[in-house]
Amino acid sequence: MSLQETTLQPTMIAAGEAEAGGVLAIDLVAIAANWKRLYGMTVPVECAAVVKADAYGCGIERVVPALRKVGARTFFVADIPEGRRVRALAPEAVIYVLNGLMPGTAAAFADANLRPVINSTTELAEWDTFVASNNWRGGAALHIDTGMNRLGLTPEEAVAIAPRVQAEGHGFKLLMSHFACAETLDHPMNDRQIRLFREIRILFRGVPSSLANSAGIFLGGTAHCDLVRPGIALFGGNPISGQKNAMRPVVELKGRITQVRQIKKGDTVGYGASWTAARPTRLAIVAIGYGDGYFRAAAATKVKPPANVIIAGKHCPLIGRISMDLLAVDVTDLPNGVARRGEFATLIGGDIGVDELGTACGTISYEILTSLGKRYHRNYRD
């Protein structure tokens, strides 16, 4: 079923939902509202949108048009295939490829009108050769490592390259770096990176610059430069550790109850018999598992409690190990008949956001979102 069919044929939506073990609702209006909020915090600085990893699991083909509609004109992706998908949806957009120039791929950037983020002097040399031999003027970004120690030229390499900006047609459309600790607002690394990037920016006068990711936006104007690059915040993740989430939630995940059963005290549940009933227990079996991207780590261990789901407005704990396609929930404390075959349990939604589920699984909202499974029936709210 195509996205258009999903939008335009309600009877087919109902059939798809009935056949699916899980239903994933993605709120495009909330994504647009989150972008507008961040843009309002940074205006007149340009606000781009990071849509790598299939728009953080939410679907490039639906997210990019929603962001274009509210004013996003620059997009960041991880690789060339993602860039091509965005280009098909946004012919006029500026699209940067964060993972840079893989060997022998320069022509592909030109073919799709994408801009590589140059992450090393080796990449720069290969890009220069391609540009000179093909008279390509599409431009590129230059990534300077100011402390992440992941990708990017060293500050010393940046200083050596800087005189190039005096030449006409140098090809640098953006100078960028990336925060390592911006989600912790008072981390001393933030100030060190801001000061170092400011010193490098002076050497590249006239080239637009970008430092702030989602969390970096909340560091204030000294981090905003000429362009900000929100990612996780667009999709409802909390960009700032330890603070109330300022972003609107975007995803809601529900799993269908396939069976409700009673077990005796002393019975075990799931693989490895890792959970034993301390009382007569009523179980709801839900048709979602780690094969759908719901983490096996959501189950209880000796050092942490299990994640919860919501059934009939009440929190109910997971019990036993998460299987590939199924999970078990303790619904003993719910009134009889409330948890029924065919009804839904909410795994993400209400007060269980992507950050809360990430914490329960020992991970982060980024991993929760980008693991959203392909078997879910997806409903887009636009």
VEXDREN-2710 file (C-alpha; in Angstrom, 1 decimal):
% VEXDREN-2710
k/r/px/py/pz
1/MET/0.0/0.0/0.0
2/SER/1.4/3.4/-1.0
3/LEU/1.5/6.4/1.3
4/GLN/-1.1/8.0/-0.9
5/GLU/-3.4/5.0/-0.6
6/THR/-2.9/5.1/3.2
7/THR/-4.0/8.7/3.3
8/LEU/-6.9/8.6/0.9
9/GLN/-8.6/5.2/1.5
10/PRO/-10.1/4.9/5.0
11/THR/-11.4/1.4/4.5
12/MET/-7.9/0.2/3.6
13/ILE/-6.5/1.9/6.7
14/ALA/-9.0/0.0/8.9
15/ALA/-8.0/-3.3/7.3
16/GLY/-4.3/-2.5/7.7
17/GLU/-4.8/-1.7/11.3
18/ALA/-6.8/-4.9/11.9
19/GLU/-4.0/-7.0/10.4
20/ALA/-1.1/-5.4/12.2
21/GLY/0.3/-6.3/15.6
22/GLY/1.3/-2.7/16.2
23/VAL/0.0/0.7/15.1
24/LEU/2.5/3.6/14.9
25/ALA/1.0/7.1/14.8
26/ILE/3.3/9.9/13.5
27/ASP/2.2/13.5/14.1
28/LEU/3.4/15.6/11.2
29/VAL/1.8/18.7/12.6
30/ALA/3.9/18.2/15.8
31/ILE/7.1/17.9/13.8
32/ALA/6.2/21.1/12.0
33/ALA/5.4/22.9/15.3
34/ASN/8.7/21.7/16.8
35/TRP/10.6/23.2/13.8
36/LYS/8.7/26.5/14.1
37/ARG/9.5/26.7/17.8
38/LEU/13.2/26.2/17.2
39/TYR/13.2/28.6/14.4
40/GLY/11.5/31.2/16.6
41/MET/14.3/30.7/19.2
42/THR/17.0/31.4/16.6
43/VAL/15.5/33.9/14.0
44/PRO/17.1/35.5/12.0
45/VAL/19.5/32.5/11.9
46/GLU/18.5/29.9/9.4
47/CYS/16.9/26.8/10.8
48/ALA/17.7/23.6/8.9
49/ALA/16.4/20.1/9.5
50/VAL/18.3/16.9/10.1
51/VAL/16.4/14.0/8.5
52/LYS/19.0/11.3/8.6
53/ALA/18.1/7.7/9.5
54/ASP/14.8/7.9/7.5
55/ALA/13.9/11.1/9.4
56/TYR/14.7/9.5/12.8
57/GLY/12.5/6.5/11.9
58/CYS/9.5/8.7/11.0
59/GLY/9.7/8.5/7.2
60/ILE/11.6/10.9/4.9
61/GLU/8.8/10.8/2.3
62/ARG/6.3/12.3/4.8
63/VAL/8.5/14.4/7.0
64/VAL/10.3/16.4/4.4
65/PRO/7.2/17.8/2.7
66/ALA/5.8/18.8/6.1
67/LEU/9.0/20.6/7.0
68/ARG/9.2/22.3/3.6
69/LYS/5.6/23.6/4.1
70/VAL/6.6/25.5/7.2
71/GLY/9.8/26.9/5.8
72/ALA/12.7/24.5/6.0
73/ARG/15.0/25.0/3.1
74/THR/18.2/23.1/4.1
75/PHE/18.3/19.5/5.0
76/PHE/21.1/17.2/6.4
77/VAL/21.2/13.5/5.7
78/ALA/23.8/10.7/6.5
79/ASP/24.5/9.4/3.1
80/ILE/23.9/9.7/-0.7
81/PRO/20.8/7.4/-0.9
82/GLU/19.1/9.5/1.8
83/GLY/20.1/12.6/-0.1
84/ARG/18.5/11.3/-3.3
85/ARG/15.3/10.7/-1.4
86/VAL/15.2/14.2/-0.1
87/ARG/16.1/15.7/-3.5
88/ALA/13.1/13.9/-5.1
89/LEU/10.8/15.7/-2.5
90/ALA/12.6/19.0/-2.4
91/PRO/14.1/19.9/-5.8
92/GLU/15.2/23.4/-4.7
93/ALA/16.5/22.5/-1.3
94/VAL/20.2/22.6/-0.1
95/ILE/21.1/19.1/1.0
96/TYR/24.3/18.2/3.0
97/VAL/25.6/14.7/3.4
98/LEU/27.1/14.4/6.8
99/ASN/29.1/11.2/6.4
100/GLY/31.1/12.9/3.7
101/LEU/32.8/11.8/0.5
102/MET/33.3/8.0/0.2
103/PRO/36.0/7.0/-2.3
104/GLY/34.8/7.4/-5.9
105/THR/31.4/9.0/-5.1
106/ALA/32.0/12.6/-6.1
107/ALA/30.1/12.2/-9.3
108/ALA/27.1/10.9/-7.4
109/PHE/27.0/14.2/-5.4
110/ALA/26.9/16.2/-8.6
111/ASP/24.3/13.9/-10.2
112/ALA/21.9/14.5/-7.3
113/ASN/23.0/18.1/-6.6
114/LEU/24.1/17.2/-3.1
115/ARG/26.8/18.8/-1.0
116/PRO/29.3/16.6/0.8
117/VAL/30.4/17.5/4.3
118/ILE/34.2/17.3/3.9
119/ASN/35.6/15.5/7.0
120/SER/39.3/15.1/6.2
121/THR/42.1/16.4/4.0
122/THR/41.9/13.2/2.0
123/GLU/38.3/13.8/1.2
124/LEU/39.1/17.4/0.4
125/ALA/41.8/16.4/-2.1
126/GLU/39.5/14.0/-3.9
127/TRP/36.7/16.6/-4.0
128/ASP/39.1/19.2/-5.4
129/THR/40.2/16.9/-8.1
130/PHE/36.6/16.2/-9.1
131/VAL/35.6/19.8/-9.0
132/ALA/38.6/20.9/-11.1
133/SER/38.1/18.2/-13.8
134/ASN/34.4/18.6/-14.1
135/ASN/34.0/22.3/-13.4
136/TRP/31.4/21.5/-10.7
137/ARG/30.2/24.5/-8.7
138/GLY/27.7/22.7/-6.3
139/GLY/29.9/23.4/-3.3
140/ALA/30.6/21.6/-0.1
141/ALA/30.7/22.0/3.7
142/LEU/33.9/21.9/5.6
143/HIS/33.7/20.1/9.0
144/ILE/36.2/21.1/11.7
145/ASP/36.6/18.9/14.8
146/THR/36.4/21.1/17.9
147/GLY/36.3/18.3/20.4
148/MET/34.1/15.4/19.4
149/ASN/37.0/13.4/18.0
150/ARG/34.8/11.6/15.5
151/LEU/34.8/13.2/12.0
152/GLY/36.3/16.5/10.8
153/LEU/39.6/18.3/10.1
154/THR/41.8/19.2/13.0
155/PRO/42.0/22.9/13.9
156/GLU/45.5/23.0/12.7
157/GLU/44.4/21.6/9.3
158/ALA/41.7/24.2/9.2
159/VAL/44.2/27.0/9.8
160/ALA/46.3/25.7/6.9
161/ILE/43.3/25.6/4.5
162/ALA/41.9/28.9/5.5
163/PRO/43.8/31.1/3.0
164/ARG/41.8/29.4/0.2
165/VAL/38.8/31.5/1.1
166/GLN/40.6/34.5/-0.4
167/ALA/40.2/32.9/-3.8
168/GLU/37.1/33.4/-5.9
169/GLY/35.2/30.1/-6.3
170/HIS/36.8/28.4/-3.3
171/GLY/33.7/26.2/-3.0
172/PHE/33.1/26.2/0.7
173/LYS/29.4/26.9/1.3
174/LEU/29.4/26.1/5.0
175/LEU/31.8/25.8/7.8
176/MET/30.6/23.5/10.6
177/SER/31.4/21.7/13.7
178/HIS/29.5/19.5/16.2
179/PHE/28.9/19.7/20.0
180/ALA/29.9/16.8/22.1
181/CYS/28.0/17.7/25.3
182/ALA/25.4/20.3/24.5
183/GLU/22.6/18.3/26.1
184/THR/24.2/19.2/29.4
185/LEU/23.9/23.0/29.3
186/ASP/26.6/23.7/31.9
187/HIS/29.2/21.3/30.6
188/PRO/32.5/23.1/30.3
189/MET/33.1/21.4/26.9
190/ASN/30.4/23.6/25.4
191/ASP/32.2/26.8/26.1
192/ARG/35.5/25.4/24.9
193/GLN/34.0/24.3/21.6
194/ILE/32.2/27.7/21.1
195/ARG/35.4/29.6/21.7
196/LEU/37.5/27.4/19.4
197/PHE/35.0/27.5/16.6
198/ARG/34.7/31.3/16.9
199/GLU/38.5/31.5/16.4
200/ILE/38.3/29.3/13.3
201/ARG/35.3/31.2/11.9
202/ILE/37.3/34.4/11.8
203/LEU/39.8/32.7/9.5
204/PHE/36.9/31.7/7.1
205/ARG/35.3/35.1/7.1
206/GLY/32.4/35.2/4.5
207/VAL/31.6/31.5/4.8
208/PRO/28.4/30.8/6.6
209/SER/28.9/28.7/9.8
210/SER/27.0/26.1/11.8
211/LEU/27.6/24.6/15.2
212/ALA/24.3/24.0/17.0
213/ASN/22.4/20.8/17.0
214/SER/19.1/20.4/18.8
215/ALA/20.6/20.9/22.2
216/GLY/23.1/23.5/21.0
217/ILE/20.1/25.8/20.1
218/PHE/19.3/26.0/23.9
219/LEU/22.8/27.2/24.6
220/GLY/21.8/30.6/23.2
221/GLY/23.0/33.0/20.6
222/THR/26.7/32.4/20.9
223/ALA/26.1/28.9/19.6
224/HIS/23.7/29.8/16.8
225/CYS/26.2/31.1/14.2
226/ASP/24.5/31.4/10.8
227/LEU/22.6/28.1/10.7
228/VAL/21.3/25.7/13.3
229/ARG/20.7/21.9/12.7
230/PRO/18.0/20.4/14.9
231/GLY/17.4/16.7/14.6
232/ILE/16.1/14.8/17.7
233/ALA/14.1/17.8/18.9
234/LEU/12.0/17.9/15.7
235/PHE/10.8/14.3/16.5
236/GLY/9.8/14.9/20.1
237/GLY/13.0/13.9/21.9
238/ASN/14.1/16.0/24.8
239/PRO/17.2/17.9/23.7
240/ILE/18.2/18.9/27.3
241/SER/19.1/16.4/30.0
242/GLY/17.3/16.8/33.3
243/GLN/14.8/19.5/32.1
244/LYS/11.2/19.3/31.1
245/ASN/10.8/18.5/27.5
246/ALA/9.9/21.7/25.5
247/MET/9.1/19.8/22.3
248/ARG/5.8/18.3/21.3
249/PRO/5.6/14.5/21.2
250/VAL/5.5/13.1/17.7
251/VAL/5.1/9.3/17.9
252/GLU/2.6/7.1/19.6
253/LEU/3.0/3.3/19.5
254/LYS/0.2/0.8/20.4
255/GLY/0.4/-3.0/20.3
256/ARG/-2.6/-5.3/20.0
257/ILE/-3.4/-7.7/22.8
258/THR/-3.6/-11.2/21.2
259/GLN/-4.5/-13.2/24.3
260/VAL/-5.3/-12.8/28.0
261/ARG/-4.5/-15.8/30.2
262/GLN/-4.3/-16.7/33.9
263/ILE/-1.3/-18.4/35.5
264/LYS/-0.8/-19.8/39.0
265/LYS/1.6/-18.7/41.7
266/GLY/5.0/-20.2/40.9
267/ASP/4.5/-20.4/37.2
268/THR/7.2/-18.9/35.0
269/VAL/6.8/-16.6/31.9
270/GLY/8.9/-16.5/28.8
271/TYR/12.2/-17.7/27.5
272/GLY/14.7/-18.8/30.2
273/ALA/11.9/-18.8/32.8
274/SER/13.4/-15.6/34.1
275/TRP/10.2/-14.4/35.7
276/THR/8.2/-16.3/38.3
277/ALA/4.7/-15.4/39.5
278/ALA/4.6/-14.4/43.2
279/ARG/0.8/-14.6/43.1
280/PRO/-1.9/-15.8/40.7
281/THR/-1.4/-13.6/37.8
282/ARG/-3.4/-12.4/34.7
283/LEU/-1.3/-11.9/31.6
284/ALA/-1.9/-9.9/28.5
285/ILE/0.2/-11.0/25.5
286/VAL/0.9/-8.2/23.1
287/ALA/1.9/-8.7/19.4
288/ILE/5.1/-6.6/19.5
289/GLY/8.7/-7.7/20.2
290/TYR/12.3/-6.9/19.4
291/GLY/11.6/-7.8/15.8
292/ASP/9.6/-4.6/15.7
293/GLY/12.3/-2.6/17.3
294/TYR/10.9/-2.8/20.9
295/PHE/14.0/-3.4/22.8
296/ARG/14.6/-6.7/24.6
297/ALA/16.3/-4.6/27.3
298/ALA/12.8/-3.3/28.3
299/ALA/12.4/-6.4/30.4
300/ALA/13.3/-6.4/34.1
301/THR/16.8/-7.4/35.3
302/LYS/18.4/-7.8/38.7
303/VAL/19.4/-4.2/38.6
304/LYS/16.5/-2.4/37.0
305/PRO/12.7/-2.6/36.9
306/PRO/10.8/-3.4/33.7
307/ALA/9.3/-0.9/31.3
308/ASN/5.6/-0.2/31.6
309/VAL/2.8/-0.1/29.0
310/ILE/-0.5/1.7/29.4
311/ILE/-3.7/-0.3/29.3
312/ALA/-7.0/1.4/30.0
313/GLY/-5.1/4.4/31.4
314/LYS/-3.1/2.4/33.9
315/HIS/0.6/1.5/33.9
316/CYS/1.2/-2.2/33.7
317/PRO/4.7/-3.8/34.0
318/LEU/6.3/-6.0/31.4
319/ILE/7.1/-9.5/32.7
320/GLY/9.5/-12.1/31.4
321/ARG/11.8/-11.6/28.4
322/ILE/10.8/-9.8/25.3
323/SER/10.4/-12.2/22.4
324/MET/10.9/-11.5/18.7
325/ASP/7.2/-11.0/18.1
326/LEU/5.5/-10.9/21.5
327/LEU/5.8/-9.5/25.0
328/ALA/3.9/-10.2/28.2
329/VAL/2.2/-7.7/30.5
330/ASP/1.0/-8.1/34.1
331/VAL/-2.7/-6.9/34.1
332/THR/-3.7/-8.6/37.4
333/ASP/-4.4/-5.2/39.0
334/LEU/-6.8/-4.1/36.2
335/PRO/-10.5/-4.9/36.6
336/ASN/-11.6/-8.1/34.9
337/GLY/-12.5/-7.6/31.3
338/VAL/-10.5/-4.4/30.8
339/ALA/-7.6/-6.0/29.0
340/ARG/-9.2/-7.9/26.2
341/ARG/-8.1/-9.7/23.1
342/GLY/-8.0/-7.2/20.2
343/GLU/-7.6/-4.1/22.4
344/PHE/-4.5/-2.1/22.4
345/ALA/-1.7/-1.5/24.9
346/THR/0.2/1.8/24.6
347/LEU/4.0/1.4/24.5
348/ILE/4.8/5.0/23.6
349/GLY/2.3/7.7/24.4
350/GLY/0.8/9.4/27.3
351/ASP/3.4/9.9/29.9
352/ILE/5.6/7.2/28.3
353/GLY/7.6/9.3/25.8
354/VAL/10.5/8.2/23.7
355/ASP/12.9/9.5/26.4
356/GLU/11.1/7.6/29.2
357/LEU/11.1/4.4/27.2
358/GLY/14.8/5.0/26.3
359/THR/15.6/5.3/30.0
360/ALA/13.7/2.1/30.8
361/CYS/15.7/0.3/28.1
362/GLY/19.0/1.7/29.2
363/THR/19.4/3.7/26.0
364/ILE/18.3/7.1/24.5
365/SER/15.4/8.4/22.5
366/TYR/17.5/8.5/19.3
367/GLU/17.9/4.7/19.4
368/ILE/14.2/4.2/20.2
369/LEU/13.0/6.3/17.3
370/THR/15.5/5.0/14.7
371/SER/14.6/1.4/15.6
372/LEU/10.8/1.7/14.9
373/GLY/9.8/-1.4/13.1
374/LYS/8.7/-1.9/9.5
375/ARG/5.8/-4.2/10.5
376/TYR/3.8/-1.4/12.2
377/HIS/0.8/0.0/10.4
378/ARG/1.7/3.7/10.2
379/ASN/-0.9/6.4/10.5
380/TYR/0.3/9.9/9.6
381/ARG/-1.5/12.8/11.2
382/ASP/-1.4/15.8/8.9
END
